[in-house]
Amino acid sequence: MTETVSAVLVQVPEAERVVSRHRARLDVAATAGVPAHVTVLFPLAPPAAITAETRQALAGQALRRRRR
């Protein structure tokens, strides 16, 4: 399967038991293996365009936000 979209997600494992039944029926992303989450940014960029620098920049932003 060729990935055509990307996003920034924050996984919410605690929500899985509450929403998994509904997501299995209603959410195509769940059937593709995407866990229960909160979407932070969608769409991000074509997956082929995401580089190590992209990941590093996102990680840096997450750390800066966490320190506030």
PDB file of N, CA, C, O and CB in Angstrom:
ATOM      1  N   MET A   1       0.845  -1.183   0.000  1.00  0.00           N
ATOM      2  CA  MET A   1       0.000   0.000   0.000  1.00  0.00           C
ATOM      3  C   MET A   1       0.890   1.247   0.000  1.00  0.00           C
ATOM      4  O   MET A   1       1.807   1.352   0.814  1.00  0.00           O
ATOM      5  CB  MET A   1      -0.961  -0.002   1.227  1.00  0.00           C
ATOM      6  N   THR A   2       0.630   2.168  -0.888  1.00  0.00           N
ATOM      7  CA  THR A   2       1.372   3.419  -0.951  1.00  0.00           C
ATOM      8  C   THR A   2       0.682   4.450  -0.081  1.00  0.00           C
ATOM      9  O   THR A   2      -0.507   4.726  -0.239  1.00  0.00           O
ATOM     10  CB  THR A   2       1.495   3.923  -2.408  1.00  0.00           C
ATOM     11  N   GLU A   3       1.444   5.012   0.835  1.00  0.00           N
ATOM     12  CA  GLU A   3       0.882   6.044   1.706  1.00  0.00           C
ATOM     13  C   GLU A   3       0.796   7.355   0.940  1.00  0.00           C
ATOM     14  O   GLU A   3       1.748   7.759   0.273  1.00  0.00           O
ATOM     15  CB  GLU A   3       1.735   6.215   2.993  1.00  0.00           C
ATOM     16  N   THR A   4      -0.347   8.014   1.041  1.00  0.00           N
ATOM     17  CA  THR A   4      -0.542   9.249   0.288  1.00  0.00           C
ATOM     18  C   THR A   4      -0.760  10.462   1.174  1.00  0.00           C
ATOM     19  O   THR A   4      -0.730  11.592   0.686  1.00  0.00           O
ATOM     20  CB  THR A   4      -1.705   9.098  -0.639  1.00  0.00           C
ATOM     21  N   VAL A   5      -0.977  10.255   2.454  1.00  0.00           N
ATOM     22  CA  VAL A   5      -1.183  11.368   3.381  1.00  0.00           C
ATOM     23  C   VAL A   5      -0.397  11.115   4.655  1.00  0.00           C
ATOM     24  O   VAL A   5      -0.013   9.985   4.956  1.00  0.00           O
ATOM     25  CB  VAL A   5      -2.687  11.559   3.697  1.00  0.00           C
ATOM     26  N   SER A   6      -0.166  12.189   5.397  1.00  0.00           N
ATOM     27  CA  SER A   6       0.488  12.074   6.695  1.00  0.00           C
ATOM     28  C   SER A   6      -0.163  13.067   7.646  1.00  0.00           C
ATOM     29  O   SER A   6      -0.851  13.998   7.229  1.00  0.00           O
ATOM     30  CB  SER A   6       2.025  12.326   6.584  1.00  0.00           C
ATOM     31  N   ALA A   7       0.071  12.846   8.921  1.00  0.00           N
ATOM     32  CA  ALA A   7      -0.509  13.701   9.947  1.00  0.00           C
ATOM     33  C   ALA A   7       0.361  13.647  11.188  1.00  0.00           C
ATOM     34  O   ALA A   7       1.199  12.759  11.345  1.00  0.00           O
ATOM     35  CB  ALA A   7      -1.960  13.276  10.274  1.00  0.00           C
ATOM     36  N   VAL A   8       0.145  14.614  12.062  1.00  0.00           N
ATOM     37  CA  VAL A   8       0.764  14.588  13.389  1.00  0.00           C
ATOM     38  C   VAL A   8      -0.344  14.174  14.345  1.00  0.00           C
ATOM     39  O   VAL A   8      -1.368  14.847  14.457  1.00  0.00           O
ATOM     40  CB  VAL A   8       1.408  15.998  13.791  1.00  0.00           C
ATOM     41  N   LEU A   9      -0.126  13.057  15.035  1.00  0.00           N
ATOM     42  CA  LEU A   9      -1.116  12.513  15.966  1.00  0.00           C
ATOM     43  C   LEU A   9      -0.511  12.356  17.347  1.00  0.00           C
ATOM     44  O   LEU A   9       0.695  12.150  17.490  1.00  0.00           O
ATOM     45  CB  LEU A   9      -1.652  11.162  15.466  1.00  0.00           C
ATOM     46  N   VAL A  10      -1.348  12.455  18.356  1.00  0.00           N
ATOM     47  CA  VAL A  10      -0.953  12.123  19.724  1.00  0.00           C
ATOM     48  C   VAL A  10      -1.793  10.922  20.116  1.00  0.00           C
ATOM     49  O   VAL A  10      -3.019  11.010  20.194  1.00  0.00           O
ATOM     50  CB  VAL A  10      -1.156  13.344  20.728  1.00  0.00           C
ATOM     51  N   GLN A  11      -1.132   9.803  20.361  1.00  0.00           N
ATOM     52  CA  GLN A  11      -1.859   8.597  20.740  1.00  0.00           C
ATOM     53  C   GLN A  11      -2.493   8.763  22.116  1.00  0.00           C
ATOM     54  O   GLN A  11      -1.924   9.397  23.004  1.00  0.00           O
ATOM     55  CB  GLN A  11      -0.927   7.380  20.726  1.00  0.00           C
ATOM     56  N   VAL A  12      -3.682   8.182  22.276  1.00  0.00           N
ATOM     57  CA  VAL A  12      -4.394   8.209  23.554  1.00  0.00           C
ATOM     58  C   VAL A  12      -4.780   6.763  23.883  1.00  0.00           C
ATOM     59  O   VAL A  12      -5.926   6.363  23.680  1.00  0.00           O
ATOM     60  CB  VAL A  12      -5.673   9.157  23.495  1.00  0.00           C
ATOM     61  N   PRO A  13      -3.815   5.979  24.392  1.00  0.00           N
ATOM     62  CA  PRO A  13      -4.076   4.565  24.652  1.00  0.00           C
ATOM     63  C   PRO A  13      -5.257   4.325  25.601  1.00  0.00           C
ATOM     64  O   PRO A  13      -5.973   3.332  25.470  1.00  0.00           O
ATOM     65  CB  PRO A  13      -2.840   3.926  25.224  1.00  0.00           C
ATOM     66  N   GLU A  14      -5.449   5.232  26.544  1.00  0.00           N
ATOM     67  CA  GLU A  14      -6.539   5.074  27.511  1.00  0.00           C
ATOM     68  C   GLU A  14      -7.908   5.113  26.838  1.00  0.00           C
ATOM     69  O   GLU A  14      -8.869   4.551  27.363  1.00  0.00           O
ATOM     70  CB  GLU A  14      -6.459   6.162  28.575  1.00  0.00           C
ATOM     71  N   ALA A  15      -8.004   5.760  25.700  1.00  0.00           N
ATOM     72  CA  ALA A  15      -9.281   5.877  24.993  1.00  0.00           C
ATOM     73  C   ALA A  15      -9.596   4.651  24.152  1.00  0.00           C
ATOM     74  O   ALA A  15     -10.744   4.447  23.760  1.00  0.00           O
ATOM     75  CB  ALA A  15      -9.274   7.103  24.114  1.00  0.00           C
ATOM     76  N   GLU A  16      -8.611   3.853  23.878  1.00  0.00           N
ATOM     77  CA  GLU A  16      -8.794   2.714  22.979  1.00  0.00           C
ATOM     78  C   GLU A  16      -9.936   1.798  23.405  1.00  0.00           C
ATOM     79  O   GLU A  16     -10.760   1.415  22.575  1.00  0.00           O
ATOM     80  CB  GLU A  16      -7.518   1.919  22.897  1.00  0.00           C
ATOM     81  N   ARG A  17      -9.995   1.448  24.665  1.00  0.00           N
ATOM     82  CA  ARG A  17     -11.057   0.515  25.098  1.00  0.00           C
ATOM     83  C   ARG A  17     -12.441   1.147  25.001  1.00  0.00           C
ATOM     84  O   ARG A  17     -13.437   0.434  24.870  1.00  0.00           O
ATOM     85  CB  ARG A  17     -10.804   0.054  26.540  1.00  0.00           C
ATOM     86  N   VAL A  18     -12.513   2.453  25.063  1.00  0.00           N
ATOM     87  CA  VAL A  18     -13.799   3.144  24.988  1.00  0.00           C
ATOM     88  C   VAL A  18     -14.259   3.312  23.546  1.00  0.00           C
ATOM     89  O   VAL A  18     -15.446   3.162  23.254  1.00  0.00           O
ATOM     90  CB  VAL A  18     -13.707   4.507  25.666  1.00  0.00           C
ATOM     91  N   VAL A  19     -13.334   3.620  22.643  1.00  0.00           N
ATOM     92  CA  VAL A  19     -13.726   3.965  21.272  1.00  0.00           C
ATOM     93  C   VAL A  19     -13.432   2.887  20.237  1.00  0.00           C
ATOM     94  O   VAL A  19     -13.874   3.008  19.094  1.00  0.00           O
ATOM     95  CB  VAL A  19     -13.039   5.215  20.865  1.00  0.00           C
ATOM     96  N   SER A  20     -12.710   1.850  20.593  1.00  0.00           N
ATOM     97  CA  SER A  20     -12.267   0.879  19.580  1.00  0.00           C
ATOM     98  C   SER A  20     -13.420   0.222  18.831  1.00  0.00           C
ATOM     99  O   SER A  20     -13.325   0.015  17.621  1.00  0.00           O
ATOM    100  CB  SER A  20     -11.428  -0.190  20.231  1.00  0.00           C
ATOM    101  N   ARG A  21     -14.487  -0.103  19.513  1.00  0.00           N
ATOM    102  CA  ARG A  21     -15.625  -0.751  18.854  1.00  0.00           C
ATOM    103  C   ARG A  21     -16.231   0.163  17.794  1.00  0.00           C
ATOM    104  O   ARG A  21     -16.560  -0.279  16.693  1.00  0.00           O
ATOM    105  CB  ARG A  21     -16.694  -1.143  19.886  1.00  0.00           C
ATOM    106  N   HIS A  22     -16.374   1.428  18.135  1.00  0.00           N
ATOM    107  CA  HIS A  22     -16.943   2.393  17.188  1.00  0.00           C
ATOM    108  C   HIS A  22     -15.978   2.673  16.036  1.00  0.00           C
ATOM    109  O   HIS A  22     -16.383   2.756  14.876  1.00  0.00           O
ATOM    110  CB  HIS A  22     -17.294   3.705  17.909  1.00  0.00           C
ATOM    111  N   ARG A  23     -14.716   2.815  16.370  1.00  0.00           N
ATOM    112  CA  ARG A  23     -13.724   3.089  15.329  1.00  0.00           C
ATOM    113  C   ARG A  23     -13.608   1.927  14.360  1.00  0.00           C
ATOM    114  O   ARG A  23     -13.414   2.145  13.164  1.00  0.00           O
ATOM    115  CB  ARG A  23     -12.364   3.384  15.951  1.00  0.00           C
ATOM    116  N   ALA A  24     -13.719   0.711  14.840  1.00  0.00           N
ATOM    117  CA  ALA A  24     -13.634  -0.454  13.961  1.00  0.00           C
ATOM    118  C   ALA A  24     -14.739  -0.431  12.906  1.00  0.00           C
ATOM    119  O   ALA A  24     -14.538  -0.889  11.781  1.00  0.00           O
ATOM    120  CB  ALA A  24     -13.716  -1.747  14.781  1.00  0.00           C
ATOM    121  N   ARG A  25     -15.887   0.094  13.265  1.00  0.00           N
ATOM    122  CA  ARG A  25     -17.020   0.173  12.330  1.00  0.00           C
ATOM    123  C   ARG A  25     -16.994   1.412  11.460  1.00  0.00           C
ATOM    124  O   ARG A  25     -17.409   1.363  10.302  1.00  0.00           O
ATOM    125  CB  ARG A  25     -18.314   0.136  13.089  1.00  0.00           C
ATOM    126  N   LEU A  26     -16.508   2.535  12.004  1.00  0.00           N
ATOM    127  CA  LEU A  26     -16.713   3.827  11.365  1.00  0.00           C
ATOM    128  C   LEU A  26     -15.454   4.515  10.842  1.00  0.00           C
ATOM    129  O   LEU A  26     -15.552   5.447  10.043  1.00  0.00           O
ATOM    130  CB  LEU A  26     -17.373   4.720  12.314  1.00  0.00           C
ATOM    131  N   ASP A  27     -14.300   4.083  11.269  1.00  0.00           N
ATOM    132  CA  ASP A  27     -13.069   4.815  10.956  1.00  0.00           C
ATOM    133  C   ASP A  27     -12.118   3.946  10.139  1.00  0.00           C
ATOM    134  O   ASP A  27     -11.568   2.968  10.645  1.00  0.00           O
ATOM    135  CB  ASP A  27     -12.378   5.288  12.248  1.00  0.00           C
ATOM    136  N   VAL A  28     -11.931   4.308   8.881  1.00  0.00           N
ATOM    137  CA  VAL A  28     -11.035   3.558   8.006  1.00  0.00           C
ATOM    138  C   VAL A  28      -9.615   3.545   8.565  1.00  0.00           C
ATOM    139  O   VAL A  28      -8.901   2.552   8.426  1.00  0.00           O
ATOM    140  CB  VAL A  28     -11.043   4.155   6.593  1.00  0.00           C
ATOM    141  N   ALA A  29      -9.207   4.633   9.191  1.00  0.00           N
ATOM    142  CA  ALA A  29      -7.857   4.697   9.763  1.00  0.00           C
ATOM    143  C   ALA A  29      -7.664   3.623  10.829  1.00  0.00           C
ATOM    144  O   ALA A  29      -6.578   3.054  10.946  1.00  0.00           O
ATOM    145  CB  ALA A  29      -7.591   6.090  10.364  1.00  0.00           C
ATOM    146  N   ALA A  30      -8.695   3.346  11.595  1.00  0.00           N
ATOM    147  CA  ALA A  30      -8.590   2.315  12.631  1.00  0.00           C
ATOM    148  C   ALA A  30      -8.348   0.944  12.007  1.00  0.00           C
ATOM    149  O   ALA A  30      -7.555   0.155  12.520  1.00  0.00           O
ATOM    150  CB  ALA A  30      -9.864   2.285  13.497  1.00  0.00           C
ATOM    151  N   THR A  31      -9.028   0.665  10.906  1.00  0.00           N
ATOM    152  CA  THR A  31      -8.835  -0.634  10.251  1.00  0.00           C
ATOM    153  C   THR A  31      -7.453  -0.730   9.611  1.00  0.00           C
ATOM    154  O   THR A  31      -6.976  -1.828   9.324  1.00  0.00           O
ATOM    155  CB  THR A  31      -9.921  -0.864   9.191  1.00  0.00           C
ATOM    156  N   ALA A  32      -6.809   0.413   9.387  1.00  0.00           N
ATOM    157  CA  ALA A  32      -5.446   0.429   8.848  1.00  0.00           C
ATOM    158  C   ALA A  32      -4.396   0.373   9.957  1.00  0.00           C
ATOM    159  O   ALA A  32      -3.196   0.378   9.685  1.00  0.00           O
ATOM    160  CB  ALA A  32      -5.231   1.679   7.995  1.00  0.00           C
ATOM    161  N   GLY A  33      -4.856   0.319  11.210  1.00  0.00           N
ATOM    162  CA  GLY A  33      -3.926   0.189  12.334  1.00  0.00           C
ATOM    163  C   GLY A  33      -3.604   1.469  13.085  1.00  0.00           C
ATOM    164  O   GLY A  33      -2.767   1.458  13.988  1.00  0.00           O
ATOM    165  N   VAL A  34      -4.250   2.568  12.731  1.00  0.00           N
ATOM    166  CA  VAL A  34      -4.012   3.824  13.445  1.00  0.00           C
ATOM    167  C   VAL A  34      -4.698   3.734  14.809  1.00  0.00           C
ATOM    168  O   VAL A  34      -5.902   3.485  14.866  1.00  0.00           O
ATOM    169  CB  VAL A  34      -4.543   5.061  12.624  1.00  0.00           C
ATOM    170  N   PRO A  35      -3.968   3.928  15.903  1.00  0.00           N
ATOM    171  CA  PRO A  35      -4.562   3.803  17.240  1.00  0.00           C
ATOM    172  C   PRO A  35      -5.459   4.995  17.589  1.00  0.00           C
ATOM    173  O   PRO A  35      -5.494   5.989  16.863  1.00  0.00           O
ATOM    174  CB  PRO A  35      -3.462   3.666  18.289  1.00  0.00           C
ATOM    175  N   ALA A  36      -6.168   4.886  18.688  1.00  0.00           N
ATOM    176  CA  ALA A  36      -6.965   6.003  19.197  1.00  0.00           C
ATOM    177  C   ALA A  36      -6.018   7.185  19.395  1.00  0.00           C
ATOM    178  O   ALA A  36      -4.911   7.039  19.914  1.00  0.00           O
ATOM    179  CB  ALA A  36      -7.708   5.625  20.543  1.00  0.00           C
ATOM    180  N   HIS A  37      -6.488   8.374  18.965  1.00  0.00           N
ATOM    181  CA  HIS A  37      -5.579   9.516  18.956  1.00  0.00           C
ATOM    182  C   HIS A  37      -6.339  10.837  18.912  1.00  0.00           C
ATOM    183  O   HIS A  37      -7.556  10.884  18.739  1.00  0.00           O
ATOM    184  CB  HIS A  37      -4.628   9.424  17.769  1.00  0.00           C
ATOM    185  N   VAL A  38      -5.570  11.900  19.076  1.00  0.00           N
ATOM    186  CA  VAL A  38      -6.018  13.262  18.813  1.00  0.00           C
ATOM    187  C   VAL A  38      -5.188  13.742  17.632  1.00  0.00           C
ATOM    188  O   VAL A  38      -3.962  13.639  17.652  1.00  0.00           O
ATOM    189  CB  VAL A  38      -5.857  14.212  20.085  1.00  0.00           C
ATOM    190  N   THR A  39      -5.841  14.262  16.613  1.00  0.00           N
ATOM    191  CA  THR A  39      -5.122  14.777  15.451  1.00  0.00           C
ATOM    192  C   THR A  39      -4.672  16.203  15.744  1.00  0.00           C
ATOM    193  O   THR A  39      -5.483  17.067  16.077  1.00  0.00           O
ATOM    194  CB  THR A  39      -6.010  14.726  14.169  1.00  0.00           C
ATOM    195  N   VAL A  40      -3.378  16.434  15.616  1.00  0.00           N
ATOM    196  CA  VAL A  40      -2.803  17.754  15.856  1.00  0.00           C
ATOM    197  C   VAL A  40      -2.699  18.543  14.556  1.00  0.00           C
ATOM    198  O   VAL A  40      -2.978  19.741  14.526  1.00  0.00           O
ATOM    199  CB  VAL A  40      -1.424  17.627  16.511  1.00  0.00           C
ATOM    200  N   LEU A  41      -2.294  17.864  13.482  1.00  0.00           N
ATOM    201  CA  LEU A  41      -2.113  18.533  12.200  1.00  0.00           C
ATOM    202  C   LEU A  41      -2.404  17.562  11.072  1.00  0.00           C
ATOM    203  O   LEU A  41      -1.799  16.493  10.990  1.00  0.00           O
ATOM    204  CB  LEU A  41      -0.686  19.101  12.071  1.00  0.00           C
ATOM    205  N   PHE A  42      -3.337  17.938  10.201  1.00  0.00           N
ATOM    206  CA  PHE A  42      -3.668  17.105   9.039  1.00  0.00           C
ATOM    207  C   PHE A  42      -4.155  17.993   7.922  1.00  0.00           C
ATOM    208  O   PHE A  42      -5.000  18.855   8.165  1.00  0.00           O
ATOM    209  CB  PHE A  42      -4.736  16.038   9.391  1.00  0.00           C
ATOM    210  N   PRO A  43      -3.677  17.831   6.739  1.00  0.00           N
ATOM    211  CA  PRO A  43      -2.563  16.969   6.351  1.00  0.00           C
ATOM    212  C   PRO A  43      -1.237  17.631   6.692  1.00  0.00           C
ATOM    213  O   PRO A  43      -1.153  18.853   6.813  1.00  0.00           O
ATOM    214  CB  PRO A  43      -2.625  16.643   4.849  1.00  0.00           C
ATOM    215  N   LEU A  44      -0.214  16.819   6.845  1.00  0.00           N
ATOM    216  CA  LEU A  44       1.119  17.348   7.142  1.00  0.00           C
ATOM    217  C   LEU A  44       1.874  17.592   5.845  1.00  0.00           C
ATOM    218  O   LEU A  44       2.123  18.742   5.484  1.00  0.00           O
ATOM    219  CB  LEU A  44       1.910  16.379   8.056  1.00  0.00           C
ATOM    220  N   ALA A  45       2.237  16.545   5.151  1.00  0.00           N
ATOM    221  CA  ALA A  45       2.991  16.631   3.904  1.00  0.00           C
ATOM    222  C   ALA A  45       2.901  15.270   3.234  1.00  0.00           C
ATOM    223  O   ALA A  45       2.555  14.286   3.887  1.00  0.00           O
ATOM    224  CB  ALA A  45       4.491  17.056   4.152  1.00  0.00           C
ATOM    225  N   PRO A  46       3.202  15.194   1.958  1.00  0.00           N
ATOM    226  CA  PRO A  46       3.262  13.873   1.336  1.00  0.00           C
ATOM    227  C   PRO A  46       4.306  13.033   2.081  1.00  0.00           C
ATOM    228  O   PRO A  46       5.400  13.525   2.357  1.00  0.00           O
ATOM    229  CB  PRO A  46       3.609  13.981  -0.194  1.00  0.00           C
ATOM    230  N   PRO A  47       3.991  11.789   2.405  1.00  0.00           N
ATOM    231  CA  PRO A  47       4.937  10.970   3.176  1.00  0.00           C
ATOM    232  C   PRO A  47       6.345  10.921   2.578  1.00  0.00           C
ATOM    233  O   PRO A  47       7.330  10.910   3.316  1.00  0.00           O
ATOM    234  CB  PRO A  47       4.406   9.569   3.293  1.00  0.00           C
ATOM    235  N   ALA A  48       6.442  10.892   1.275  1.00  0.00           N
ATOM    236  CA  ALA A  48       7.769  10.836   0.648  1.00  0.00           C
ATOM    237  C   ALA A  48       8.574  12.109   0.893  1.00  0.00           C
ATOM    238  O   ALA A  48       9.797  12.103   0.760  1.00  0.00           O
ATOM    239  CB  ALA A  48       7.631  10.599  -0.851  1.00  0.00           C
ATOM    240  N   ALA A  49       7.905  13.186   1.244  1.00  0.00           N
ATOM    241  CA  ALA A  49       8.593  14.459   1.484  1.00  0.00           C
ATOM    242  C   ALA A  49       9.042  14.622   2.932  1.00  0.00           C
ATOM    243  O   ALA A  49       9.749  15.578   3.252  1.00  0.00           O
ATOM    244  CB  ALA A  49       7.690  15.612   1.103  1.00  0.00           C
ATOM    245  N   ILE A  50       8.648  13.717   3.800  1.00  0.00           N
ATOM    246  CA  ILE A  50       9.018  13.828   5.215  1.00  0.00           C
ATOM    247  C   ILE A  50      10.420  13.263   5.400  1.00  0.00           C
ATOM    248  O   ILE A  50      10.682  12.089   5.137  1.00  0.00           O
ATOM    249  CB  ILE A  50       7.993  13.081   6.131  1.00  0.00           C
ATOM    250  N   THR A  51      11.297  14.123   5.854  1.00  0.00           N
ATOM    251  CA  THR A  51      12.709  13.762   6.028  1.00  0.00           C
ATOM    252  C   THR A  51      13.046  13.668   7.511  1.00  0.00           C
ATOM    253  O   THR A  51      12.214  13.940   8.376  1.00  0.00           O
ATOM    254  CB  THR A  51      13.632  14.794   5.331  1.00  0.00           C
ATOM    255  N   ALA A  52      14.268  13.282   7.774  1.00  0.00           N
ATOM    256  CA  ALA A  52      14.746  13.254   9.160  1.00  0.00           C
ATOM    257  C   ALA A  52      14.680  14.660   9.751  1.00  0.00           C
ATOM    258  O   ALA A  52      14.386  14.824  10.935  1.00  0.00           O
ATOM    259  CB  ALA A  52      16.198  12.696   9.238  1.00  0.00           C
ATOM    260  N   GLU A  53      14.952  15.663   8.938  1.00  0.00           N
ATOM    261  CA  GLU A  53      14.890  17.048   9.408  1.00  0.00           C
ATOM    262  C   GLU A  53      13.453  17.438   9.767  1.00  0.00           C
ATOM    263  O   GLU A  53      13.224  18.157  10.740  1.00  0.00           O
ATOM    264  CB  GLU A  53      15.450  18.005   8.334  1.00  0.00           C
ATOM    265  N   THR A  54      12.498  16.964   8.985  1.00  0.00           N
ATOM    266  CA  THR A  54      11.084  17.228   9.295  1.00  0.00           C
ATOM    267  C   THR A  54      10.733  16.638  10.660  1.00  0.00           C
ATOM    268  O   THR A  54      10.124  17.300  11.500  1.00  0.00           O
ATOM    269  CB  THR A  54      10.155  16.635   8.193  1.00  0.00           C
ATOM    270  N   ARG A  55      11.122  15.400  10.861  1.00  0.00           N
ATOM    271  CA  ARG A  55      10.839  14.729  12.144  1.00  0.00           C
ATOM    272  C   ARG A  55      11.527  15.451  13.305  1.00  0.00           C
ATOM    273  O   ARG A  55      10.951  15.615  14.380  1.00  0.00           O
ATOM    274  CB  ARG A  55      11.301  13.252  12.096  1.00  0.00           C
ATOM    275  N   GLN A  56      12.748  15.871  13.068  1.00  0.00           N
ATOM    276  CA  GLN A  56      13.507  16.580  14.103  1.00  0.00           C
ATOM    277  C   GLN A  56      12.831  17.909  14.447  1.00  0.00           C
ATOM    278  O   GLN A  56      12.735  18.265  15.622  1.00  0.00           O
ATOM    279  CB  GLN A  56      14.962  16.825  13.637  1.00  0.00           C
ATOM    280  N   ALA A  57      12.370  18.633  13.450  1.00  0.00           N
ATOM    281  CA  ALA A  57      11.691  19.908  13.689  1.00  0.00           C
ATOM    282  C   ALA A  57      10.401  19.699  14.473  1.00  0.00           C
ATOM    283  O   ALA A  57      10.098  20.469  15.385  1.00  0.00           O
ATOM    284  CB  ALA A  57      11.392  20.614  12.360  1.00  0.00           C
ATOM    285  N   LEU A  58       9.641  18.668  14.125  1.00  0.00           N
ATOM    286  CA  LEU A  58       8.403  18.368  14.861  1.00  0.00           C
ATOM    287  C   LEU A  58       8.704  17.987  16.309  1.00  0.00           C
ATOM    288  O   LEU A  58       8.017  18.424  17.232  1.00  0.00           O
ATOM    289  CB  LEU A  58       7.627  17.230  14.169  1.00  0.00           C
ATOM    290  N   ALA A  59       9.728  17.175  16.495  1.00  0.00           N
ATOM    291  CA  ALA A  59      10.116  16.784  17.856  1.00  0.00           C
ATOM    292  C   ALA A  59      10.545  18.001  18.661  1.00  0.00           C
ATOM    293  O   ALA A  59      10.209  18.119  19.839  1.00  0.00           O
ATOM    294  CB  ALA A  59      11.253  15.744  17.821  1.00  0.00           C
ATOM    295  N   GLY A  60      11.279  18.896  18.035  1.00  0.00           N
ATOM    296  CA  GLY A  60      11.710  20.118  18.716  1.00  0.00           C
ATOM    297  C   GLY A  60      10.518  20.972  19.129  1.00  0.00           C
ATOM    298  O   GLY A  60      10.503  21.521  20.231  1.00  0.00           O
ATOM    299  N   GLN A  61       9.527  21.088  18.263  1.00  0.00           N
ATOM    300  CA  GLN A  61       8.319  21.849  18.601  1.00  0.00           C
ATOM    301  C   GLN A  61       7.584  21.210  19.768  1.00  0.00           C
ATOM    302  O   GLN A  61       7.116  21.905  20.671  1.00  0.00           O
ATOM    303  CB  GLN A  61       7.386  21.950  17.386  1.00  0.00           C
ATOM    304  N   ALA A  62       7.482  19.897  19.752  1.00  0.00           N
ATOM    305  CA  ALA A  62       6.787  19.194  20.831  1.00  0.00           C
ATOM    306  C   ALA A  62       7.497  19.426  22.162  1.00  0.00           C
ATOM    307  O   ALA A  62       6.847  19.646  23.184  1.00  0.00           O
ATOM    308  CB  ALA A  62       6.700  17.685  20.528  1.00  0.00           C
ATOM    309  N   LEU A  63       8.816  19.379  22.150  1.00  0.00           N
ATOM    310  CA  LEU A  63       9.575  19.593  23.383  1.00  0.00           C
ATOM    311  C   LEU A  63       9.418  21.031  23.880  1.00  0.00           C
ATOM    312  O   LEU A  63       9.267  21.257  25.081  1.00  0.00           O
ATOM    313  CB  LEU A  63      11.061  19.269  23.159  1.00  0.00           C
ATOM    314  N   ARG A  64       9.453  22.000  22.969  1.00  0.00           N
ATOM    315  CA  ARG A  64       9.289  23.401  23.380  1.00  0.00           C
ATOM    316  C   ARG A  64       7.921  23.613  24.009  1.00  0.00           C
ATOM    317  O   ARG A  64       7.814  24.288  25.033  1.00  0.00           O
ATOM    318  CB  ARG A  64       9.472  24.349  22.177  1.00  0.00           C
ATOM    319  N   ARG A  65       6.886  23.055  23.424  1.00  0.00           N
ATOM    320  CA  ARG A  65       5.536  23.207  23.950  1.00  0.00           C
ATOM    321  C   ARG A  65       5.411  22.555  25.326  1.00  0.00           C
ATOM    322  O   ARG A  65       4.722  23.067  26.209  1.00  0.00           O
ATOM    323  CB  ARG A  65       4.516  22.602  22.981  1.00  0.00           C
ATOM    324  N   ARG A  66       6.079  21.434  25.490  1.00  0.00           N
ATOM    325  CA  ARG A  66       5.998  20.689  26.745  1.00  0.00           C
ATOM    326  C   ARG A  66       6.639  21.456  27.906  1.00  0.00           C
ATOM    327  O   ARG A  66       6.191  21.350  29.048  1.00  0.00           O
ATOM    328  CB  ARG A  66       6.671  19.326  26.587  1.00  0.00           C
ATOM    329  N   ARG A  67       7.679  22.222  27.611  1.00  0.00           N
ATOM    330  CA  ARG A  67       8.425  22.947  28.640  1.00  0.00           C
ATOM    331  C   ARG A  67       7.706  24.187  29.128  1.00  0.00           C
ATOM    332  O   ARG A  67       8.055  24.721  30.181  1.00  0.00           O
ATOM    333  CB  ARG A  67       9.774  23.331  28.119  1.00  0.00           C
ATOM    334  N   ARG A  68       6.715  24.660  28.396  1.00  0.00           N
ATOM    335  CA  ARG A  68       6.024  25.907  28.785  1.00  0.00           C
ATOM    336  C   ARG A  68       5.193  25.738  30.013  1.00  0.00           C
ATOM    337  O   ARG A  68       4.555  26.690  30.463  1.00  0.00           O
ATOM    338  CB  ARG A  68       5.149  26.400  27.669  1.00  0.00           C
TER     339      ARG A  68
END
